[in-house]
């Protein structure tokens, strides 16, 4: 069964304290891995797509990396506005039977 | 309007009511999706429409009925729901490649549904 596990469930950081969020997956045939940010009362907002092991993407204070078993979202010198729930999803299947399998998310709180 | 819009934003209904959720995307995409987000659970894919054709029905109960009249509009018709169906229902759209991996999906703000 395709499975995505995110850790930790919740993370509290002080402003400027760098850290990483983990997304590990067990899927049959990874087609792509997506990171999203979700603020309370809103829909997920797209951050990154990674397609192959070794790939890295960066956006402001965020950097996403991918290996064959997991992905990391590194947050460098976070600010309070980075507080949100970060969701990881993997695309599995092909030939009309594709779907996204999401993890439960990591709730990040950055204190000033 | 820009991006993906959903109406209503909040809905309270009894178990015998019939209601519909509406989603509209202004991005020129060709694929649309319905997701369910419950507390403490991952986002669950419910339905996928590629080029207006339903290509995925993720074992969703028949009390949920999707409709996609064109590539910009998506509806979710609800009838005889149960209290456990209370959740945030999210619509998303993307530009589907058909042959290759999916492109990123853009989500609407969701409809918060409460079933009494």
Interface residues (C-beta under 8 A of the other chain):
Chain A: X4 X31 X32 X34 X36 X41 X42 X43 X44 X45 X46 X49 X51 X87 X89 X91 X96 X97 X98 X99 X100 X101 X102 X103 X104 X105
Chain B: X4 X40 X41 X42 X43 X44 X45 X48 X50 X55 X56 X58 X90 X92 X101 X102 X103 X104 X105 X106 X107 X108 X109 X110
